């Protein structure tokens, strides 16, 4: 059952206006990820994925990620729209976080530009920012969307939303 979308106000986007299948867009928004007090990733050259019912998922070019903190995980997956991806664990100081980041090592043709870019699960970080706004992680334990004040839902990820 489809929920009732929240009408967007001026300057807002509704996730219910995002397409399905998902699309990839360049973004020049200032994106930042902080973990264990370290700025792990920061860019104005990111990409975002938009998909119906999901807040945007942001991706960072490898040049703007402190790759020395990422350790390849054994966990892999497949997204029907974006392709095959690999998770990464983080080790920063004495903090170790399993499956906290991912990248597409075998993207589909529509997402080839995302290949080698990294996404981060906001709920596992100290803080993630879009244009200096602290993001709220997408609900649930699977999706990597970042919610900001300019995005309205409701959002997939809460209990009972798998059928959306």
Secondary structure, 3 states (H helix, E strand, C coil): CCCCCCCCCCCCEECCCCCCCCEEEEECCCEEEEECCEEEEEECCEEEEEECCEEEEEEECHHHECHHHEEEEEEEEEECCCEEEEEEEEEECCEEEEEEEEEEEEECHHHHHHCCCEEECHHHCCEEEECCEECEECCCCCCCCEECCCEECCCCCCCCCCCC
